[in-house]
Amino acid sequence: MSLNLTLDQGNSAAKAALWQGNELVDQQILTELTFDKLRGLVEEFHPAKALCCSVTDNGPEVVGWLCRLGVDSRLLSHDTPMPLKIGYRTPETLGVDRIAAAVGAWSILPDCNLLVVDMGTAVTYDVVSADGTFAGGNIAPGVGMRLRALRSFTARLPEVSGYGPTPLFGYDTVTAMRSGAVRGVAAELAYYRSILPPDTRVVITGGWSEHISQFLDFPVTRDSCLVTKGLLSILLYNEHHDKN
């Protein structure tokens, strides 16, 4: 069986994963995504198909590179056939990373009401209904963005890391800022969970997810590869779709 490639391209790096069916064969973080890097990957693993998700403008160029290398490649968009229905009023404006994360959560917990939270530069809170519909979601500043905004838009507040002592209420300016940012995100998550159906499962991902999870008092499923798993699920769905 030929391998498949999923490529999750963010603003600072790309996550490339090679799959044999549902089994992960290899995963690499590419801090610089170039034609030569992709050629090396293709020559090593010989993937037959690829699905790419990009939040940058060069997604079509990357897909073109893979096609030149003999890989049947597609770029994820809102109109790509997928296991979820998109209930967003303006699907063309919906970030493909949000779509992939939602599908990844659905592949882990199918037929459940889901709150899918991606904690990166921004925090996205997306709702998937038990019937498999992406119902919509909210976007808010992430921990780092909140702290940088406090530093940038005030005269005297200092630069503060999101890591360190985080009391319920700060005992100095640094802990007040950190607790406001970190516990603020945790409180947002708890609020959105509280207004959804009681059986809603919470799935979190993103660079801040491990840190924020320690401030939550309810169970969550944390998966650092949620977007990658979503891309694989969409790719396999399309393979089945193409055969039929």
GIHU-V70229 format. One record per residue. N is the residue number from 1. SS is DSSP state (@ for helix, = for strand, . for the rest). PSI is psi in whole degrees, 0 to 359 (NA if undefined). Layout:
n=N ss=SS psi=PSI
n=N ss=SS psi=PSI
//
This chain:
n=1 ss=. psi=134
n=2 ss=. psi=154
n=3 ss=. psi=155
n=4 ss== psi=152
n=5 ss== psi=132
n=6 ss== psi=141
n=7 ss== psi=113
n=8 ss== psi=104
n=9 ss== psi=113
n=10 ss=. psi=192
n=11 ss=. psi=330
n=12 ss=. psi=343
n=13 ss=. psi=166
n=14 ss== psi=140
n=15 ss== psi=114
n=16 ss== psi=130
n=17 ss== psi=137
n=18 ss== psi=135
n=19 ss== psi=140
n=20 ss== psi=99
n=21 ss=. psi=237
n=22 ss=. psi=1
n=23 ss== psi=129
n=24 ss== psi=123
n=25 ss== psi=318
n=26 ss== psi=150
n=27 ss== psi=136
n=28 ss== psi=143
n=29 ss== psi=119
n=30 ss== psi=106
n=31 ss=. psi=339
n=32 ss=. psi=115
n=33 ss=. psi=107
n=34 ss=. psi=167
n=35 ss=@ psi=318
n=36 ss=@ psi=322
n=37 ss=@ psi=317
n=38 ss=@ psi=322
n=39 ss=@ psi=318
n=40 ss=@ psi=320
n=41 ss=@ psi=315
n=42 ss=@ psi=318
n=43 ss=@ psi=332
n=44 ss=@ psi=320
n=45 ss=@ psi=343
n=46 ss=. psi=54
n=47 ss=. psi=147
n=48 ss=. psi=323
n=49 ss== psi=156
n=50 ss== psi=146
n=51 ss== psi=128
n=52 ss== psi=141
n=53 ss== psi=123
n=54 ss== psi=133
n=55 ss=. psi=4
n=56 ss=. psi=178
n=57 ss=. psi=351
n=58 ss=. psi=20
n=59 ss=@ psi=312
n=60 ss=@ psi=325
n=61 ss=@ psi=319
n=62 ss=@ psi=316
n=63 ss=@ psi=321
n=64 ss=@ psi=319
n=65 ss=@ psi=314
n=66 ss=@ psi=320
n=67 ss=@ psi=320
n=68 ss=@ psi=331
n=69 ss=. psi=5
n=70 ss=. psi=14
n=71 ss=. psi=126
n=72 ss== psi=104
n=73 ss== psi=148
n=74 ss== psi=153
n=75 ss== psi=126
n=76 ss=. psi=134
n=77 ss=. psi=176
n=78 ss=. psi=337
n=79 ss=. psi=11
n=80 ss=. psi=131
n=81 ss=. psi=135
n=82 ss=. psi=166
n=83 ss=. psi=338
n=84 ss=. psi=150
n=85 ss== psi=143
n=86 ss== psi=114
n=87 ss=. psi=8
n=88 ss=. psi=136
n=89 ss=. psi=328
n=90 ss=. psi=75
n=91 ss=@ psi=334
n=92 ss=@ psi=343
n=93 ss=@ psi=358
n=94 ss=. psi=124
n=95 ss=. psi=134
n=96 ss=@ psi=333
n=97 ss=@ psi=326
n=98 ss=@ psi=319
n=99 ss=@ psi=311
n=100 ss=@ psi=319
n=101 ss=@ psi=320
n=102 ss=@ psi=317
n=103 ss=@ psi=322
n=104 ss=@ psi=317
n=105 ss=@ psi=319
n=106 ss=@ psi=326
n=107 ss=@ psi=333
n=108 ss=@ psi=319
n=109 ss=. psi=72
n=110 ss=. psi=154
n=111 ss=. psi=26
n=112 ss=. psi=151
n=113 ss=. psi=129
n=114 ss== psi=143
n=115 ss== psi=114
n=116 ss== psi=119
n=117 ss== psi=121
n=118 ss== psi=114
n=119 ss== psi=87
n=120 ss=. psi=222
n=121 ss=. psi=314
n=122 ss== psi=163
n=123 ss== psi=127
n=124 ss== psi=136
n=125 ss== psi=104
n=126 ss== psi=144
n=127 ss== psi=129
n=128 ss== psi=126
n=129 ss=. psi=163
n=130 ss=. psi=339
n=131 ss=. psi=5
n=132 ss=. psi=37
n=133 ss== psi=127
n=134 ss== psi=106
n=135 ss== psi=339
n=136 ss== psi=184
n=137 ss== psi=181
n=138 ss== psi=156
n=139 ss== psi=132
n=140 ss== psi=162
n=141 ss== psi=143
n=142 ss=. psi=178
n=143 ss=@ psi=309
n=144 ss=@ psi=320
n=145 ss=@ psi=322
n=146 ss=@ psi=315
n=147 ss=@ psi=320
n=148 ss=@ psi=323
n=149 ss=@ psi=319
n=150 ss=@ psi=321
n=151 ss=@ psi=319
n=152 ss=@ psi=326
n=153 ss=. psi=14
n=154 ss=. psi=163
n=155 ss=. psi=329
n=156 ss=. psi=352
n=157 ss=. psi=140
n=158 ss=. psi=173
n=159 ss=. psi=130
n=160 ss=. psi=139
n=161 ss=. psi=151
n=162 ss=. psi=353
n=163 ss=. psi=138
n=164 ss=. psi=188
n=165 ss=. psi=130
n=166 ss=. psi=73
n=167 ss=. psi=168
n=168 ss=. psi=317
n=169 ss=. psi=131
n=170 ss=. psi=145
n=171 ss=. psi=1
n=172 ss=. psi=179
n=173 ss=@ psi=318
n=174 ss=@ psi=310
n=175 ss=@ psi=330
n=176 ss=@ psi=318
n=177 ss=@ psi=314
n=178 ss=@ psi=313
n=179 ss=@ psi=323
n=180 ss=@ psi=319
n=181 ss=@ psi=308
n=182 ss=@ psi=308
n=183 ss=@ psi=337
n=184 ss=@ psi=316
n=185 ss=@ psi=316
n=186 ss=@ psi=320
n=187 ss=@ psi=322
n=188 ss=@ psi=314
n=189 ss=@ psi=314
n=190 ss=@ psi=321
n=191 ss=@ psi=310
n=192 ss=@ psi=321
n=193 ss=@ psi=322
n=194 ss=@ psi=336
n=195 ss=. psi=0
n=196 ss=. psi=167
n=197 ss=. psi=145
n=198 ss=. psi=334
n=199 ss=. psi=7
n=200 ss=. psi=131
n=201 ss== psi=141
n=202 ss== psi=127
n=203 ss== psi=126
n=204 ss== psi=150
n=205 ss== psi=180
n=206 ss=. psi=165
n=207 ss=. psi=333
n=208 ss=. psi=0
n=209 ss=@ psi=320
n=210 ss=@ psi=317
n=211 ss=@ psi=314
n=212 ss=@ psi=328
n=213 ss=@ psi=332
n=214 ss=. psi=349
n=215 ss=. psi=9
n=216 ss=. psi=142
n=217 ss=. psi=27
n=218 ss=. psi=157
n=219 ss=. psi=141
n=220 ss=. psi=158
n=221 ss== psi=118
n=222 ss== psi=131
n=223 ss=. psi=113
n=224 ss=. psi=347
n=225 ss=. psi=30
n=226 ss=@ psi=315
n=227 ss=@ psi=317
n=228 ss=@ psi=316
n=229 ss=@ psi=325
n=230 ss=@ psi=319
n=231 ss=@ psi=317
n=232 ss=@ psi=316
n=233 ss=@ psi=318
n=234 ss=@ psi=319
n=235 ss=@ psi=313
n=236 ss=@ psi=324
n=237 ss=@ psi=318
n=238 ss=@ psi=327
n=239 ss=@ psi=315
n=240 ss=@ psi=320
n=241 ss=@ psi=317
n=242 ss=@ psi=324
n=243 ss=@ psi=336
n=244 ss=. psi=NA
//
